[in-house]
Amino acid sequence: MELLMTKVCMTKDIGVHGNLFGGLMLSWIDEAAVAMSNRLCKTPNMVTRKMTEILFERPVKVGHTINIYGQAVSMGTTSIALNLEARRYNVYTEAEDVVCTTTIVFVRIDEEGNKIPIAGEVRKRFLERKAN
């Protein structure tokens, strides 16, 4: 998996139970993932279509550093699917523990919000890289 983004959990990010608010974690993951999908699909016109099961594995507390990783798993005519992991990073030991996982599907759209194909050359390169 490729490192996409690093965040630090701050006091303003905490929910009522003393942990990082789950919705904020999903926002961080979605932001990192759309940047990856834009880069891989060579267009800024990618939007979130769906998130699959979201698993919150461990709590995140104030001061924790979170690394968000992504990996492209498939590309269709109009969409790309990415696996995402958020990992809590220990600055002293450099160990990482997975705190959240999901798969997100992004779709390429036109100015009106209609699905349109990802460029054929982009899809071809993606399939060639997956084959190697």
C-alpha positions in Angstrom: 0.0 0.0 0.0 1.1 3.5 -0.7 1.2 6.3 1.9 -1.3 9.0 0.9 -1.7 11.3 3.9 -0.6 11.9 7.5 -2.8 13.6 10.1 -2.4 14.3 13.8 -5.4 13.8 16.0 -6.1 17.1 17.9 -8.4 18.0 20.7 -10.9 19.5 18.3 -11.2 16.1 16.6 -12.4 14.2 19.6 -16.0 12.9 20.0 -18.0 12.5 23.2 -16.3 9.2 24.2 -12.8 10.7 24.2 -11.7 9.2 20.8 -11.4 10.6 17.3 -14.8 11.2 15.9 -15.5 8.4 13.4 -17.0 10.8 10.8 -13.8 12.8 10.8 -11.8 9.7 10.2 -14.0 8.8 7.2 -13.5 12.4 5.9 -9.7 12.0 6.1 -9.9 8.7 4.3 -12.2 10.0 1.6 -9.9 13.0 1.0 -6.8 10.9 0.7 -8.6 8.4 -1.5 -10.1 10.9 -4.0 -6.6 12.5 -4.4 -5.3 9.0 -5.3 -8.2 8.3 -7.7 -7.7 11.7 -9.4 -4.0 10.9 -9.9 -4.5 7.4 -11.1 -7.3 8.2 -13.4 -5.6 11.4 -14.7 -8.7 13.6 -14.0 -10.0 15.8 -11.2 -13.5 14.7 -11.9 -13.8 11.7 -9.6 -16.5 11.5 -7.0 -17.2 9.0 -4.2 -19.7 6.4 -5.3 -19.7 4.1 -2.3 -17.8 3.0 0.7 -18.0 -0.7 1.6 -18.0 -2.0 5.2 -16.0 0.3 7.4 -14.2 -1.3 10.3 -13.0 0.8 13.3 -10.4 -1.5 14.8 -8.8 0.6 17.5 -9.3 4.0 19.2 -7.4 7.1 18.2 -6.6 9.6 20.9 -5.3 13.2 21.0 -1.7 13.3 19.9 -1.8 10.1 17.8 -0.3 10.4 14.3 -2.5 8.7 11.7 -1.0 7.5 8.3 -3.6 6.8 5.6 -2.6 4.2 3.0 -4.3 3.3 -0.3 -4.1 0.6 -3.0 -6.0 0.4 -6.3 -7.7 -2.9 -6.6 -9.7 -2.6 -9.8 -10.6 -0.2 -12.6 -13.7 -0.4 -14.8 -14.9 1.7 -17.6 -16.1 4.6 -15.4 -14.9 3.7 -11.9 -11.9 2.7 -9.7 -11.9 0.8 -6.4 -9.4 1.5 -3.7 -8.6 -0.3 -0.5 -7.8 2.1 2.3 -6.2 1.7 5.7 -5.7 4.2 8.5 -2.8 3.3 10.8 -1.9 4.7 14.1 1.9 5.5 13.9 4.1 5.3 17.0 6.8 8.0 16.6 9.1 6.3 19.1 9.1 2.8 17.6 7.8 3.5 14.1 5.3 0.7 14.6 1.9 1.0 13.0 -1.5 -0.5 14.1 -4.5 -0.5 11.8 -7.3 1.6 13.2 -9.7 1.7 10.3 -10.2 -0.1 6.9 -12.6 0.3 4.0 -12.9 0.0 0.2 -14.1 3.1 -1.7 -15.4 3.2 -5.3 -15.0 6.5 -7.2 -16.7 7.3 -10.5 -15.6 9.7 -13.2 -18.2 12.4 -14.0 -18.8 15.2 -16.5 -19.8 18.8 -15.7 -23.5 17.7 -15.3 -22.6 14.8 -12.8 -23.1 12.0 -15.3 -20.8 9.0 -15.4 -18.3 9.1 -18.2 -15.5 6.7 -19.2 -12.0 6.9 -17.7 -9.6 7.4 -20.6 -8.8 4.2 -22.5 -5.1 4.7 -22.2 -5.4 5.1 -18.4 -7.3 1.9 -18.1 -4.9 0.1 -20.4 -1.9 1.2 -18.3 -3.7 0.2 -15.1 -4.4 -3.3 -16.4 -0.8 -3.7 -17.6 0.6 -2.8 -14.2 -1.8 -5.2 -12.4 -0.7 -8.0 -14.7 3.0 -7.5 -13.8 
